[in-house]
Amino acid sequence: MIIKNRVMHTPEGMRDLYGKSLQDRRALMKRIHDVFESFGYSDIETPTIEYFDVFSSDIGTTPSNELYKFFDRDGNTLVLRPDFTPSVARAAAMHFADSDFPLRLSYEGSTFVNSAEYQGRLKESRQMGVELIGEDSAEADAEIIALTCRMLLASGLKEFQVSVGEVNFFKALADKSGLDEESTETVRELISNKNFFGVAEVLDGTKAAPEVKEAMQKLPQLFGSAEIFDAAEAFALGKREKSAVARLRRIHEILCGKGLDRYVSFDFGLLSKYNYYTGIIFSAFTYGTGEPVARGGRYDLLLGHFGRENPAVGVGLYIDQLTSSLIRQGIPYGR
């Protein structure tokens, strides 16, 4: 569109999609949706605009300064949805209180994150995903990871890796360390970046017990295939850490039975800025992008914020990163 001889572009981080690119993406999303249906998931659609409280800091989702915020005529603060999981959790608590559990819900739509770190990257992202609500078991965790593998295979990918961690291992050690909230967040970021030297530097100035310091410093190095479980158990100082290792062992056994274990690795240093995760956490990677093509995890406390306590686990697939990877790998994904 031209106004007064000026071409109007899309806002930064937004784009138009049309022609064959749009047709190909729709075909890809149809195949992924077929996988959701094959696992017994049914669709739910949540609004693009939600109340700010759905993503407030006490829930532990996207930071306030990264939200697109505005006001309605009554002065309520609204946001463009930055993350599907809290939206689906709110809807499940609101509409399915009398339903039989577990619930298996699938979704697709756009999310919006206004982050300074997104320079040159899309701020509107297309996502698809599922949430399994009402079951707290290793079998439920394994189902979501298996579904992740199946949808990536359905996309045409042949080489990818789903890295699985368990946040309770870190949280238990953090509680034992006596670190304050700010220091805990600093250590979390350092562990996520595999910076064990930085972890050691932060812990050196604390009163944490030597065995706790050693375990936390070791976390960035505790990754690999199933043999890493034995190494992790050597640093499991209490019941919560031991339970985390046992949970991942059981998930691995289930995935072996499904023939999907070759796509899965384990990483006790895999953590998230989303504080609502309470158990397993995972990211899927492939060639052609430095970003995960999918992320997920367990969030047993999130529905309680919306008045209906229920355990839950889910995964979100990032369509833009996935299509970019498929193109760079020369994998046709259209019709």
Salt bridges, closest charged atoms under 4 A:
ASP24 OD2 - LYS20 NZ 2.56
ASP34 OD1 - LYS30 NZ 2.98
GLU37 OE2 - HIS33 ND1 3.87
ASP43 OD1 - HIS33 NE2 2.80
GLU50 OE1 - ARG90 NE 2.93
GLU66 OE1 - LYS273 NZ 3.78
GLU108 OE2 - ARG126 NH2 3.93
ASP136 OD1 - ARG247 NH2 3.07
ASP136 OD1 - ARG298 NH1 3.83
GLU139 OE2 - ARG250 NH2 3.06
ASP141 OD2 - ARG247 NE 2.82
ASP141 OD1 - ARG298 NE 2.87
GLU143 OE2 - ARG104 NE 2.93
ASP175 OD2 - ARG240 NH1 2.80
GLU185 OE2 - ARG188 NH2 2.65
ASP230 OD1 - ARG249 NH2 2.65
GLU233 OE1 - ARG249 NH2 3.37
GLU241 OE2 - LYS176 NZ 3.09
GLU253 OE1 - ARG250 NH1 3.28
ASP267 OD2 - LYS194 NZ 2.70
GLU291 OE1 - ARG121 NH2 3.83
ASP300 OD1 - ARG298 NH1 2.74
ASP320 OD1 - ARG15 NH2 2.63
ASP320 OD1 - ARG25 NH1 3.47
